Amino acid sequence: MKLSFWTLGTPGWSNAAVVEAAKRFGYQGIDLRCAGNGNVSLQSGAGEIEALRDLFAAHGIEIASLLAYNQRGNDDGVDWDAVTADLVAHAALCVRLGTRNLRVNAGAPARNSTWDAYLEGFAGAVSKSLSMVEGVVMNVQNHPGSITAAQAGQLAELVGDERFGIGFSPDHCVDMGEDTVDVALQVGRWVRHVHLADRESAGGATVDGKLRACLPGEGIVPNALVLDVLRNQGFDGWVSFKWEKPTYPDLPDAEEALPRFVSFMSALQVAR
């Protein structure tokens, strides 16, 4: 497994600063946010994209994934053609950046629809977009306010393509009341990327449906067990540190949190 971190945890840092930190703390990659206030966007020009690729290459750091905040519909309905076009645009940006991993978000059914209809529609949009761009794997993340990990597994079954899988977030299983280890056993064959974080306690105060975050190994998320389950099913992909500093501004800064995650993961390796 290779380690990376989300730039959500490094607000205000330049691309050069996050690459330098990855090198300094022993990460192999970084997950870049694709948004207007992120590391790159769909509006980024050719020169900006080339400079970003050169920056990573010069330091021997990989772009572990592109974190898309893609269209996915809302309470009023879903324009599946627009969703497809947006997925294609993000996948094309992945190709230009030299990464094959695209984190995508699903949404939720419109107020007059059902989960079955939504998952079928999203699966259709994913399948169409995959037929239009080569060399990219799309990984849907389980997330509060959207799909559970079990529903992400349903979606992967509907798509039925090795280029589509799950960007698994064990902490979100805890947030959404799933049995984290049990669901990892259920959907492990579809997990292509793991986004790791920890939570202080079940039943505590939430922000946007999420329990309060804490440093890895200090909370209740059974991350070590989850990784063992996934390893036993053949997982050997990216494990990304998801540090939600903007959600909880009083959390330790990245300069403390980033090396703590590397130490946490190293301890798990030693204990095996």
Secondary structure, DSSP 4 states (H G I P E B T S, - for coil): -EEEEEGGGSTT--HHHHHHHHHHHT-SEEEEEESTTSSB-TT--HHHHHHHHHHHHHHT-EEEEEEE-----BTTB--HHHHHHHHHHHHHHHHHHT--EEEE------TTS-HHHHHHHHHHHHHHHHHHS-S-EEEEEP-TTS--HHHHHHHHHHH--TTEEEEE-HHHHHHTT--HHHHHHHHGGGEEEEEE-EES-TTS-EETTEEPEE-TTSSS--HHHHHHHHHHTT--SEEEE---TTTSTTSPPHHHHHHHHHHHHHHHHHH-
